[in-house]
């Protein structure tokens, strides 16, 4: 809020003799003297900071899969082409980031450290439910910065050893945590990716089918959303993909993703 006094009337005090005010309110006095408050929002800070864009997760027969494109944007500029958006949070869970890239990466590194610290202190891993709750609390702690445009909204997934199945969770900007039964997507191209997943996902997907659907969902999002980067075969840039099963976390290498991307690009109209 800024106060802009008029050059002619800079005095502050009671009404002066002969001073005429149309409406007898305090605001009308301020307006008459050029002292009325003006609300002015500057350009959002986030417009000049790199933003991580589209990430998704889906369940398959042996667990869960999480994938993210590699592009980060700053306004209408491509800031980075090889940003890593999917991370193993521990041996049996993974997390993907969207939002302000620098803050999101810092939050995830802190989350990884907290899980490792808990395991060393307690001598046991935190439950998957507990990990999701802790991540929600960390997002809620970022709320003040989120109101300034520095938003971080991750996806979280893992293998629940108590239930013997893969689970995935989505979050909102205030730290709300939601169980997703089949698939989830967030980020600038999240709506397009989720629409594709809705049409292609089915129960008991094989590993190969899950990988193909995840990569094609990102391709579909990239076709409609300029901030999402699809596979770039010429530059050798492929999505960042992790699977989580009873055996633990596995990161899919670029050679396997390259073959999938080439098949998808060749089959699309």
C-alpha positions as CSV (number, residue, x, y, z in Angstrom):
1,X,0.0,0.0,0.0
2,X,1.4,3.4,-0.9
3,X,0.2,6.9,0.1
4,X,0.5,9.6,-2.5
5,X,0.0,13.1,-1.1
6,X,-1.1,15.9,-3.5
7,X,1.4,18.6,-4.1
8,X,-1.2,21.2,-3.2
9,X,-2.5,19.6,0.0
10,X,0.2,18.0,2.0
11,X,-1.1,19.0,5.5
12,X,-2.7,16.4,7.7
13,X,-5.2,17.5,10.3
14,X,-8.8,18.5,10.8
15,X,-10.9,20.2,8.2
16,X,-9.8,23.7,7.5
17,X,-12.1,26.7,7.4
18,X,-13.8,26.9,4.0
19,X,-12.7,23.4,3.0
20,X,-15.7,21.8,1.2
21,X,-16.1,18.0,1.2
22,X,-18.8,16.5,-1.0
23,X,-19.4,13.4,1.3
24,X,-18.7,13.6,5.0
25,X,-16.6,10.5,5.4
26,X,-12.9,10.0,6.4
27,X,-12.2,8.4,3.0
28,X,-13.7,11.4,1.1
29,X,-11.4,13.7,3.1
30,X,-8.4,11.6,2.2
31,X,-9.4,11.6,-1.5
32,X,-10.0,15.4,-1.4
33,X,-6.4,15.9,-0.1
34,X,-4.9,13.3,-2.4
35,X,-4.0,11.0,0.5
36,X,-6.3,8.1,-0.4
37,X,-4.5,4.7,-0.2
38,X,-3.8,3.0,-3.5
39,X,-3.4,-0.7,-3.9
40,X,-0.9,-1.6,-6.5
41,X,0.3,-5.2,-7.2
42,X,3.7,-5.3,-8.8
43,X,4.6,-8.0,-11.4
44,X,4.6,-11.5,-9.6
45,X,8.1,-12.6,-8.6
46,X,7.5,-16.0,-10.1
47,X,7.5,-14.6,-13.6
48,X,11.2,-14.2,-13.5
49,X,12.1,-17.4,-11.7
50,X,12.4,-20.8,-13.3
51,X,9.2,-22.9,-12.9
52,X,9.1,-26.7,-13.1
53,X,6.2,-27.7,-15.2
54,X,4.5,-31.1,-15.7
55,X,4.8,-34.2,-13.6
56,X,2.5,-37.3,-13.3
57,X,2.2,-40.6,-11.4
58,X,0.2,-43.8,-12.0
59,X,-0.3,-47.2,-10.5
60,X,0.7,-50.4,-12.3
61,X,0.6,-54.1,-11.4
62,X,3.8,-54.1,-9.3
63,X,3.7,-50.7,-7.8
64,X,3.7,-47.0,-8.9
65,X,5.5,-45.0,-11.6
66,X,6.4,-41.3,-11.5
67,X,7.5,-39.2,-14.5
68,X,8.3,-35.6,-15.3
69,X,9.3,-33.6,-18.3
70,X,12.7,-31.8,-18.3
71,X,11.7,-28.2,-19.1
72,X,11.7,-25.2,-16.8
73,X,10.4,-21.9,-17.9
74,X,10.7,-18.3,-16.7
75,X,7.7,-16.4,-18.0
76,X,7.7,-17.1,-21.7
77,X,11.4,-18.1,-21.8
78,X,12.8,-21.6,-21.6
79,X,15.1,-21.3,-18.6
80,X,16.4,-24.9,-18.6
81,X,16.0,-28.0,-20.8
82,X,17.3,-30.7,-18.5
83,X,15.8,-30.0,-15.1
84,X,15.3,-33.1,-12.9
85,X,11.8,-33.2,-11.4
86,X,11.5,-36.7,-10.0
87,X,13.5,-37.8,-7.0
88,X,13.8,-40.9,-4.8
89,X,12.9,-39.7,-1.4
90,X,14.1,-42.9,0.2
91,X,14.3,-46.6,-0.8
92,X,10.6,-47.1,-1.1
93,X,9.1,-43.7,-2.1
94,X,9.6,-41.0,-4.7
95,X,8.5,-37.4,-5.1
96,X,8.0,-35.1,-8.1
97,X,8.1,-31.3,-8.2
98,X,6.1,-28.6,-9.9
99,X,6.1,-24.9,-9.2
100,X,9.0,-22.6,-8.4
101,X,11.9,-24.9,-9.3
102,X,14.6,-23.6,-6.9
103,X,12.4,-23.7,-3.8
104,X,10.9,-27.1,-4.9
105,X,14.3,-28.7,-5.2
106,X,15.4,-27.3,-1.8
107,X,12.2,-28.6,-0.2
108,X,12.7,-32.1,-1.6
109,X,16.3,-32.2,-0.5
110,X,15.2,-31.3,3.0
111,X,12.4,-33.9,2.9
112,X,15.0,-36.6,1.9
113,X,17.2,-35.5,4.8
114,X,14.4,-35.6,7.3
115,X,13.4,-39.1,6.3
116,X,17.0,-40.3,6.6
117,X,17.3,-38.6,10.0
118,X,14.1,-40.3,11.2
119,X,15.3,-43.7,10.2
120,X,18.7,-43.2,11.9
121,X,17.1,-42.0,15.1
122,X,14.2,-44.4,15.3
123,X,15.9,-47.4,13.7
124,X,12.9,-47.9,11.4
125,X,11.4,-46.3,8.3
126,X,8.6,-43.8,8.7
127,X,5.3,-45.3,7.3
128,X,4.2,-44.2,3.8
129,X,1.2,-42.5,5.4
130,X,3.6,-40.7,7.8
131,X,5.9,-39.6,4.9
132,X,2.9,-38.1,3.0
133,X,1.7,-36.3,6.1
134,X,5.2,-34.9,6.8
135,X,5.5,-33.6,3.2
136,X,2.0,-32.0,3.5
137,X,3.3,-30.1,6.7
138,X,6.3,-28.9,4.8
139,X,4.2,-27.6,2.0
140,X,2.0,-25.8,4.5
141,X,5.1,-24.2,6.0
142,X,5.7,-22.6,2.6
143,X,2.3,-20.9,2.6
144,X,3.5,-17.4,3.2
145,X,5.9,-17.6,0.2
146,X,3.1,-19.2,-1.9
147,X,1.1,-16.0,-1.4
148,X,3.9,-14.1,-3.0
149,X,3.8,-16.4,-6.1
150,X,6.5,-18.9,-5.0
151,X,4.3,-21.9,-5.1
152,X,5.5,-25.5,-4.7
153,X,3.1,-28.4,-5.4
154,X,4.6,-31.9,-5.5
155,X,3.3,-35.4,-6.1
156,X,4.3,-38.2,-3.8
157,X,4.2,-42.0,-4.3
158,X,5.6,-45.1,-2.7
159,X,5.2,-48.8,-2.0
160,X,3.1,-49.3,1.1
161,X,4.7,-52.3,2.9
162,X,1.7,-52.6,5.2
163,X,-0.8,-52.8,2.3
164,X,1.5,-54.6,-0.1
165,X,0.6,-52.1,-2.9
166,X,1.8,-48.9,-4.5
167,X,0.1,-45.7,-3.5
168,X,0.2,-42.1,-4.7
169,X,-0.7,-38.7,-3.2
170,X,-1.4,-35.3,-4.5
171,X,-1.3,-32.0,-2.6
172,X,-2.7,-28.5,-2.8
173,X,-0.9,-25.2,-2.1
174,X,-2.1,-25.0,1.5
175,X,-0.8,-28.5,2.3
176,X,-4.0,-30.5,1.7
177,X,-3.1,-34.2,1.1
178,X,-5.2,-36.4,-1.1
179,X,-5.0,-40.1,-1.9
180,X,-5.2,-40.8,-5.6
181,X,-6.5,-44.3,-6.5
182,X,-5.2,-44.7,-10.1
183,X,-3.2,-41.7,-11.4
184,X,-2.5,-38.0,-10.9
185,X,-0.8,-35.1,-12.7
186,X,0.1,-31.5,-11.8
187,X,1.9,-28.6,-13.3
188,X,1.1,-26.3,-16.2
189,X,0.4,-29.3,-18.5
190,X,-1.2,-31.3,-15.8
191,X,-4.7,-31.1,-17.2
192,X,-3.7,-32.4,-20.6
193,X,-1.6,-35.2,-19.1
194,X,-4.4,-36.2,-16.7
195,X,-6.9,-36.3,-19.6
196,X,-4.6,-38.6,-21.5
197,X,-4.1,-40.9,-18.5
198,X,-7.9,-41.0,-17.9
199,X,-8.4,-42.4,-21.4
200,X,-5.5,-44.9,-21.4
201,X,-5.0,-46.1,-17.8
202,X,-6.4,-49.5,-16.8
203,X,-5.8,-51.8,-13.9
204,X,-2.9,-54.2,-13.8
205,X,-0.7,-52.4,-16.3
206,X,2.5,-54.1,-17.2
207,X,5.8,-52.2,-16.7
208,X,6.2,-51.7,-20.4
209,X,2.6,-50.4,-20.8
210,X,2.9,-48.1,-17.8
211,X,6.2,-46.6,-19.2
212,X,4.6,-46.1,-22.6
213,X,1.5,-44.4,-21.2
214,X,3.5,-42.1,-18.9
215,X,5.8,-40.9,-21.7
216,X,2.9,-40.4,-24.2
217,X,1.0,-38.5,-21.6
218,X,3.9,-36.0,-21.4
219,X,4.1,-35.9,-25.2
220,X,0.3,-35.1,-25.2
221,X,0.8,-32.4,-22.6
222,X,3.7,-30.9,-24.5
223,X,1.6,-30.6,-27.7
224,X,-0.9,-28.3,-25.9
225,X,1.3,-26.6,-23.3
226,X,4.3,-24.5,-24.3
227,X,5.9,-24.8,-20.8
228,X,6.0,-28.6,-21.0
229,X,8.9,-30.2,-22.9
230,X,8.3,-33.6,-24.7
231,X,11.1,-36.0,-25.5
232,X,13.8,-34.4,-27.6
233,X,15.4,-37.2,-29.6
234,X,17.9,-35.0,-31.4
235,X,19.3,-33.6,-28.2
236,X,19.0,-36.8,-26.2
237,X,16.6,-35.3,-23.7
238,X,14.1,-37.7,-22.2
239,X,11.6,-37.6,-19.3
240,X,12.8,-38.3,-15.8
241,X,11.0,-41.6,-14.8
242,X,11.1,-43.7,-11.5
243,X,9.3,-46.8,-10.6
244,X,8.7,-47.9,-7.0
245,X,7.9,-51.6,-6.2
246,X,8.4,-54.1,-3.3
247,X,12.0,-54.3,-4.6
248,X,12.5,-50.6,-4.0
249,X,13.1,-47.6,-6.3
250,X,14.4,-47.9,-9.8
251,X,15.3,-45.1,-12.2
252,X,14.6,-45.8,-15.8
253,X,17.7,-45.1,-18.0
254,X,17.7,-43.0,-21.1
255,X,18.4,-45.9,-23.5
256,X,15.1,-47.5,-22.6
257,X,13.2,-44.2,-22.7
258,X,14.7,-43.4,-26.1
259,X,13.2,-46.5,-27.7
260,X,9.8,-45.8,-26.1
261,X,9.9,-42.1,-27.3
262,X,10.8,-43.1,-30.9
263,X,7.9,-45.6,-31.0
264,X,5.5,-43.0,-29.7
265,X,6.7,-40.2,-32.1
266,X,6.5,-42.6,-35.0
267,X,3.0,-43.6,-34.2
268,X,1.5,-40.2,-33.5
269,X,-0.3,-38.4,-36.4
